[in-house]
Amino acid sequence: MTPSNPVEFLLPDCLMKIGLIIYGSLNTLSGGYWYDRKLVDYLSSQGDAVEIISLPWRTYAAHLTDNIHFKLPSDLDLLIQDELNHPSLIGANRKIHPYPVISLVHHLRCLEQRPAWQNRFFRFIEKIYLSGVDGFIFNSRTTKTAVQDLVGTAKPCLIANPPTDRFGEAISEEEISARALMDPFRILFLGNVIERKGLHTLLEALRQVDSVFHLDVVGSKEFDPEYVYRIRAYCEGNHLATAVTFHGSLESQSLEQRLRHSHVMILPSTYEGFGIAYLEGMGFGLPAVGTTQGAAWEIITHDQNGYLIEPGDHSALAAWISSMAENRQRLTQLSLAARRRYLQQPSWEQTATSIRGFLANMVI
């Protein structure tokens, strides 16, 4: 985690009044909202006053109509906008405001997998929005590159990886090595059950696996009920129902148990702006399987602490699953390497301190 230039950020001598614009509730269960929540908690713990400005969830077209009437608050030292809110904020950002506006970018909508004509439209809208802010906080190098490809490199920015240490210390090498020998082979999918996360790719791969396995799916089923219905029907129609458990969202203690008793984390998402789940799993010695699209490569080193596949390549995924399930010595090597990768990650305390220093320098 490094700033965009070698300037040493100064911590503020006085407290700041900071706004954060989001859609819906800060308690929404997703990696992006987890980041936002942790940032608010840290800034508040340092004495800064943080005001949450929540806009209602609606359709993308309806969000664009927010530009007709929505105005930025006036009594702040600095405003952070979750980039997810970009369609609502173009007009408001263009009006005069007496403080810097910082966009917190988790990933760009125009990089998600969908028909090209739709992404051309989203790219056009996001480019207008990104051109209208004063600086950026990026969750990864990949996200920084994507934004700068759209709007250039002139604006102040900081790369600040998300918090991945909520479960504390990594588990021991001895526990990881002992678990690798246990049956059945347990796979963890940790993500909301939406098409972008690629659960269908994982299920298609599992149809081709001969080894005995069990898949635990941990994530909200509320965001795309139609996709959830198709996933359940696929399991029933392909004799996977008894090998797959849908847990829904889990509180930290229950999730920790799933992480501790799994062998591998598989999240074959079509795009991840960072991939908090991969690193959280690595703290429990779980090799990670992600895709070549997005920022998974910043965490996963192919054939060292996990594997990278092309999005949708269920045949390659099936081969890697079979390899790990059938060769437990190799699984142990991957698992220990995953733990080492987790230990290399800066703590959230270090990251959040850098963010606060960056914000203070924007205010000065």
PAKOL-313537 format. One line per field, with one value per residue (C-alpha): residue number from 1; residue in three letters; x, y, z. Coordinates in steps of 0.05 Angstrom, whole numbers, plus 32768, in hexadecimal, padded with zeros to 4 digits. Each point is the difference from the previous one (the first is absolute). Layout:
BEGIN
num <- c(NUM ...)
residu <- c(ALA ...)
xx <- c(X ...)
yy <- c(Y ...)
zz <- c(Z ...)
END
This chain:
BEGIN
num <- c(1 2 3 4 5 6 7 8 9 10 11 12 13 14 15 16 17 18 19 20 21 22 23 24 25 26 27 28 29 30 31 32 33 34 35 36 37 38 39 40 41 42 43 44 45 46 47 48 49 50 51 52 53 54 55 56 57 58 59 60 61 62 63 64 65 66 67 68 69 70 71 72 73 74 75 76 77 78 79 80 81 82 83 84 85 86 87 88 89 90 91 92 93 94 95 96 97 98 99 100 101 102 103 104 105 106 107 108 109 110 111 112 113 114 115 116 117 118 119 120 121 122 123 124 125 126 127 128 129 130 131 132 133 134 135 136 137 138 139 140 141 142 143 144 145 146 147 148 149 150 151 152 153 154 155 156 157 158 159 160 161 162 163 164 165 166 167 168 169 170 171 172 173 174 175 176 177 178 179 180 181 182 183 184 185 186 187 188 189 190 191 192 193 194 195 196 197 198 199 200 201 202 203 204 205 206 207 208 209 210 211 212 213 214 215 216 217 218 219 220 221 222 223 224 225 226 227 228 229 230 231 232 233 234 235 236 237 238 239 240 241 242 243 244 245 246 247 248 249 250 251 252 253 254 255 256 257 258 259 260 261 262 263 264 265 266 267 268 269 270 271 272 273 274 275 276 277 278 279 280 281 282 283 284 285 286 287 288 289 290 291 292 293 294 295 296 297 298 299 300 301 302 303 304 305 306 307 308 309 310 311 312 313 314 315 316 317 318 319 320 321 322 323 324 325 326 327 328 329 330 331 332 333 334 335 336 337 338 339 340 341 342 343 344 345 346 347 348 349 350 351 352 353 354 355 356 357 358 359 360 361 362 363 364)
residu <- c(MET THR PRO SER ASN PRO VAL GLU PHE LEU LEU PRO ASP CYS LEU MET LYS ILE GLY LEU ILE ILE TYR GLY SER LEU ASN THR LEU SER GLY GLY TYR TRP TYR ASP ARG LYS LEU VAL ASP TYR LEU SER SER GLN GLY ASP ALA VAL GLU ILE ILE SER LEU PRO TRP ARG THR TYR ALA ALA HIS LEU THR ASP ASN ILE HIS PHE LYS LEU PRO SER ASP LEU ASP LEU LEU ILE GLN ASP GLU LEU ASN HIS PRO SER LEU ILE GLY ALA ASN ARG LYS ILE HIS PRO TYR PRO VAL ILE SER LEU VAL HIS HIS LEU ARG CYS LEU GLU GLN ARG PRO ALA TRP GLN ASN ARG PHE PHE ARG PHE ILE GLU LYS ILE TYR LEU SER GLY VAL ASP GLY PHE ILE PHE ASN SER ARG THR THR LYS THR ALA VAL GLN ASP LEU VAL GLY THR ALA LYS PRO CYS LEU ILE ALA ASN PRO PRO THR ASP ARG PHE GLY GLU ALA ILE SER GLU GLU GLU ILE SER ALA ARG ALA LEU MET ASP PRO PHE ARG ILE LEU PHE LEU GLY ASN VAL ILE GLU ARG LYS GLY LEU HIS THR LEU LEU GLU ALA LEU ARG GLN VAL ASP SER VAL PHE HIS LEU ASP VAL VAL GLY SER LYS GLU PHE ASP PRO GLU TYR VAL TYR ARG ILE ARG ALA TYR CYS GLU GLY ASN HIS LEU ALA THR ALA VAL THR PHE HIS GLY SER LEU GLU SER GLN SER LEU GLU GLN ARG LEU ARG HIS SER HIS VAL MET ILE LEU PRO SER THR TYR GLU GLY PHE GLY ILE ALA TYR LEU GLU GLY MET GLY PHE GLY LEU PRO ALA VAL GLY THR THR GLN GLY ALA ALA TRP GLU ILE ILE THR HIS ASP GLN ASN GLY TYR LEU ILE GLU PRO GLY ASP HIS SER ALA LEU ALA ALA TRP ILE SER SER MET ALA GLU ASN ARG GLN ARG LEU THR GLN LEU SER LEU ALA ALA ARG ARG ARG TYR LEU GLN GLN PRO SER TRP GLU GLN THR ALA THR SER ILE ARG GLY PHE LEU ALA ASN MET VAL ILE)
xx <- c(8000 8022 7FEC 8000 8040 8038 7FE2 7FFC 7FBA 7FF8 7FCE 7FD0 800C 7FB5 7FC4 7FDB 7FB6 7FF8 7FC4 7FF7 7FCC 7FE5 7FC3 7FD4 801B 8049 7FF0 7FF5 8026 8034 804A 7FF8 7FD2 802E 8038 7FD4 7FEA 8047 8017 7FC7 8011 804A 7FF4 7FCE 8031 8032 7FCE 7FE9 7FB5 7FE5 7FBC 7FE0 7FD6 7FD5 7FDC 7FCA 800E 7FDB 800C 803B 7FD2 7FDD 8044 8010 7FC2 8020 802B 7FC3 7FF7 8037 8031 8040 7FFF 8021 801F 8039 804C 8000 7FCF 800D 7FD3 7FFB 8009 7FC4 7FD6 801D 7FBF 7FE0 8039 8016 7FD4 800D 804C 7FFF 7FE1 802F 8013 8032 8026 8022 7FD7 8023 7FE6 800A 8004 7FF5 7FF7 7FE2 7FBB 8016 8032 7FCC 7FED 7FC3 7FF0 8034 7FCD 7FE9 8047 800E 7FC6 8018 8047 7FE6 7FDB 8039 8032 7FD6 7FFA 8049 8016 7FD7 8021 8040 8024 7FFB 8008 8009 7FF9 8034 8034 7FD0 7FCA 8031 8016 7FB8 7FED 803E 7FF4 7FBE 8014 804B 8033 8000 7FD4 8019 7FF3 8010 7FFF 7FE4 7FF0 7FC1 8002 800F 8013 7FBC 800D 8042 803E 8008 7FF5 803E 8027 7FF3 7FB5 8003 802A 7FD3 7FC0 801C 7FFB 7FB7 7FC5 7FD4 8022 7FDC 7FF8 7FEA 7FDD 7FFE 7FD8 7FBA 7FD9 8000 8015 803F 801D 8000 7FDF 7FE3 8046 8014 7FC4 800D 8047 7FE9 7FD7 8042 8023 8002 801D 7FD2 7FF5 7FD1 7FF3 7FEC 7FE0 8004 7FE0 7FBF 7FC9 7FD8 8020 7FEB 7FC7 7FF9 8049 7FFA 7FC5 8028 803B 7FD4 7FDE 8044 8015 7FC0 8003 8049 8002 8027 7FCB 801D 8047 7FEF 7FEA 7FE5 800D 7FEB 8025 8025 8017 804B 8003 7FDA 8026 8042 7FEB 7FF3 8044 8024 7FE2 8005 8039 7FFB 7FDD 7FE2 7FE1 8002 7FE5 7FFE 801F 801A 801A 802B 7FE7 7FFC 7FE6 803F 802E 7FD1 8001 804C 8003 7FE2 8030 7FCD 801E 7FD5 7FE5 7FEB 8000 802F 7FD0 8006 802F 8003 8047 8017 7FF1 8003 8042 7FED 8017 8020 7FC8 7FC5 7FEB 7FE6 7FD0 7FDF 7FB9 7FCF 8035 7FE0 802B 8041 7FDF 7FEB 8048 801D 7FCB 800F 804B 7FF9 7FCD 802A 8046 7FFE 804B 7FF8 7FC4 802A 8036 7FCC 7FDF 8040 8012 7FBB 800E 8043 7FDC 7FCF 8038 801E 7FC1 8003 7FD1 7FC1 801D 803A 7FD2 7FCD 8037 8018 7FB9 7FF7 8042 7FEC 7FBD 8022 802F 7FC4 7FE1 803E)
yy <- c(8000 803F 8048 8016 8028 8001 803B 7FF0 800E 802B 7FEE 8039 802F 800B 7FD2 7FFD 8001 7FCC 7FEA 7FBC 7FF5 7FB9 7FDC 7FE0 7FE8 8000 7FBB 7FE1 7FBE 8007 800B 8049 8011 7FDB 802E 803E 7FEA 7FF3 8044 8024 7FDB 8013 8049 8005 7FDF 8037 8035 8014 800E 7FD3 800E 7FC8 801B 7FC6 8001 7FCC 7FC2 8005 7FED 801D 802C 8019 8010 802C 802A 8011 8032 802D 800F 7FE3 8032 7FF4 8014 8042 7FFA 7FCE 8001 7FC8 7FD1 7FB7 7FE0 7FB5 7FFA 7FD1 8040 801F 8005 802B 8032 801D 803E 800D 7FFB 8034 8034 802A 7FDF 801C 7FBF 7FC7 7FC6 7FBC 7FC3 7FBD 7FCF 7FB6 7FEE 801D 7FEB 8004 7FC7 7FCD 7FCA 8014 8012 8030 8035 8005 8007 8037 8026 7FF4 8013 8042 8010 7FEB 8028 803F 7FF2 7FEF 803F 802A 7FEC 801B 7FC0 7FB5 7FC8 7FBE 7FBB 7FE1 800E 7FE2 8032 8039 7FEC 7FF8 8046 8021 7FE0 8026 8044 8005 8003 8049 7FFD 7FEE 7FB8 7FC9 7FB4 7FE5 7FB6 7FEB 7FE5 7FB5 7FF4 7FFD 7FB9 8011 7FD5 7FCB 7FB9 7FD5 7FD8 7FC2 8009 800B 7FC2 7FD4 801A 7FF2 7FB5 8001 7FE9 8014 8035 8040 803B 8046 8032 8043 8035 8018 7FD1 802C 7FEE 802A 7FD5 7FC2 7FCB 7FE1 7FF6 7FDC 7FD3 7FEE 7FEE 7FD5 7FD5 7FEA 7FEF 7FB7 800C 8004 8049 8030 8047 8035 803E 803C 8040 8026 7FE3 8041 8027 7FD6 7FCF 7FE9 7FEC 7FDC 7FD9 7FEB 7FEB 7FD5 7FE0 7FF0 7FDD 7FD8 7FED 7FEB 7FD7 8035 8011 7FD3 8018 804B 8027 8047 8024 8046 8039 7FEC 8028 8002 7FC7 7FCF 8017 7FF4 7FB8 7FF6 801E 7FD6 7FBE 800C 7FEA 8034 8042 8003 8040 7FFE 8047 8022 803D 8014 8045 7FE1 7FBE 8006 7FB9 7FE2 8020 7FF0 7FB8 8000 8013 7FBB 7FDF 7FFB 8001 802E 7FF5 803F 8019 8027 803A 8036 8003 7FB8 7FFB 8032 7FCC 7FBC 7FE9 7FC9 7FBA 801B 8015 7FF1 8001 8032 7FEB 8024 8016 7FC8 7FCB 7FC8 7FCA 8020 800C 7FB7 7FEA 802B 7FE9 7FB7 800D 801D 7FCC 7FC5 8019 8016 800C 8033 801D 8009 8026 802E 800B 8013 8030 801F 800D 8021 802E 8015 8011 8030 802C 8042 8006 8029 802F 8011 8008 802B 802D 800D 800F 8033 8021 8004 801F 8033 8015 800A 802E 802A)
zz <- c(8000 7FE8 7FF0 7FB8 800B 8034 8028 804A 8018 803E 8036 800E 803B 8005 7FF8 7FBF 7FEE 7FC9 7FD8 7FE0 7FC9 7FF7 7FE6 8035 8042 8017 801D 7FBB 7FFC 7FC9 7FFC 7FEA 8039 8031 7FE9 8007 8046 8018 7FE5 8024 8040 7FFB 7FF1 8039 802F 7FF0 8013 7FBB 7FF6 7FC8 7FE3 7FD7 7FC5 7FE8 7FBD 7FF3 7FD6 7FBD 7FB8 7FDB 7FD5 803F 8020 7FC4 800F 8044 7FD9 7FF8 804A 802C 801E 8028 8049 800F 8046 7FF6 7FFD 7FCD 7FDD 7FEF 7FCC 7FF6 7FB5 7FFE 8007 7FC1 7FD7 8036 800A 7FBD 8004 804A 7FF7 7FC9 802E 802B 8042 8033 800E 7FDA 7FE6 8003 7FDB 8024 7FC6 800D 7FB7 7FC1 7FE9 7FB7 800B 8016 7FCE 7FD7 7FB7 7FE3 7FEE 8048 8019 7FCD 8020 8047 7FEB 7FE5 8041 802E 7FD9 8009 804B 800B 7FDB 8031 8042 8020 8014 8009 8032 7FDB 801E 7FD2 7FCA 7FCD 8012 7FFC 7FBB 7FE8 8018 7FE5 7FBD 7FFF 801D 8002 8039 8016 803E 8047 8012 8032 7FF9 8041 8001 8027 8047 7FFF 8049 8022 8018 8022 7FFA 7FCA 8017 800D 7FCC 802A 7FFC 7FB6 7FF3 802B 7FDE 7FBA 800F 8015 7FD6 7FDE 7FD6 8016 7FD1 8018 7FD2 8025 7FDB 7FF4 7FD3 7FC2 7FB9 8001 8038 7FD4 802B 7FC1 7FE5 8040 7FFE 7FB7 8014 803A 7FD0 7FE2 8042 8015 8046 803C 8012 8024 7FEC 8033 7FE0 8030 7FE7 7FFB 7FD4 8000 7FC7 7FC5 8011 7FB7 7FFD 8043 7FE5 7FC3 802B 802D 7FC4 7FE2 8040 8002 7FB7 8002 8040 8027 8034 8037 7FF2 8005 803E 7FF9 8041 7FED 8022 8040 803C 800B 8032 7FD4 7FC2 8025 800C 7FB6 7FEF 8034 7FE6 7FB5 7FD2 7FC8 7FEF 7FBA 7FE6 7FB4 7FF9 7FBC 8021 8045 8010 8036 801F 804B 8005 7FE1 8034 803A 7FEB 7FFB 8049 800C 7FCF 7FC7 7FBB 7FD5 7FBA 7FDB 7FB9 7FD3 7FFD 8034 803B 8016 7FE3 8035 8035 7FDD 7FE2 7FD0 8014 8040 8030 7FD3 7FB7 7FCD 7FCA 7FC6 8014 7FF2 7FF4 8028 7FE1 8019 8043 8005 7FF1 8038 8032 7FEF 8007 8046 8018 7FE8 8012 8049 8003 7FC8 8024 803E 7FD9 7FE2 8044 8023 7FC7 8007 804A 7FEF 7FCE 8035 8030 7FCC 7FFE 8026 803C 7FFA 8036 7FD2 7FC4 8024 801C 7FB9 7FE9 8037 7FF0 7FB6 8012 802D 7FC9 7FD2 8033 800C)
END
